[in-house]
Amino acid sequence: MKKKSMIICVIALAVFTAFGTYGYYCTARAAVISNASASAANPFAKMKTKDINGSKVTYKSFAGHKITMINVWATWCGYCVSEMPELQKISKEYSNSRKVRVMGVITQTDNSTGAIRSGLTSSERTKAKKIIRQTGTTYHQLLVSSSMASVLSGLEAFPTTYFVNSKGKIIGSPVLGARSKAQWESIIKEKLKAVS
């Protein structure tokens, strides 16, 4: 009888520990992908890529705004998708302002290595477009170029959001995990102060 009680206690402790750890990641609202440190390199300073519709986009697109909020997301990441309507509200709020611009970067990982791949397959593009349509997202959605892929493969979590100035220079540290509109507004105020 004591053995059964001990086994039940050990199992309960293991379950509690597992859910406690899971709860931490849910609270952070990020799909954790690795424990690697984020790379200090800047994938946006000399960015040359395409958007989801195939149009060319360069780092010069940052020039019209004080800051650009770049949300790196994946189609398989529930937190990323659930955050998109919040980012759309921010994009709409600043649409007539030259202060803030929101952009998304759609990523896909290599199934065998876990590394971020450049571009999207046809089926991945279709899935991304469906998510964009379902979430009512109208802000610019970019694809990962080969030069961006190696740097972004160092991401610790999805979503990860970068802020860059009008020249594409990263402002502060990236923000890991999803946030509400109110939380983003607080972060945006701090980023705007940093470039003023």
C-alpha positions, 0 to 999 in steps of 0.5 A: 500500500505504501508503494502505491502511495509513493508511486502516486505521489511521484506521478502527481509531482511529475504532472505538477512539474510538467504543467507548471513548466507548461504554464510558464511558457503559456504565460510568456505566450510564446512557442519556445523553439530553442535555448540558443541566444538570439544573434546580435546580427541584424537581418533588417539593416540591408534587407532585400526580400519579397512580400507574400505577393512576390513584390520586392521589399528592401530596408528602404521601406523603413525610411517613412516611419520613426519605427517599424515593428517587425513581427516574426511569426510562423503558421504553426504557432497558435500564439502568433496567429492569435496575436495578429488581430492585436497587431492589426489594431495597432497598424490601423491606429498608426495608419495615418501617422509616420511614427509606427509601421507594422510588418510581419515576417512569415517563417517556416522551419526545415523539418529535419534541422529546425532551421528557418528556411527562406521563402515559402512553398506553394502550400505554405503560402496558401496557408499563410494567406488563409491565416492573414485573411481569417485574422483580418490582417492588412499590414505588410507580410514579408518572406524570409530571404536567404540572408535573413534565414541564417540570422533568424534561425537563432530565434528563441521563440515565436513570435519574436518582434523587432523594432527598427528605426528609419534606417533599419537599425534594431532598437533595443532587444527583441520582444519574445512572445505575444502581447495584447494591444495595451502591452504593445502600446506601452512598448511602442512608447518606449521605442519611440522615446529611444529614437526621439 
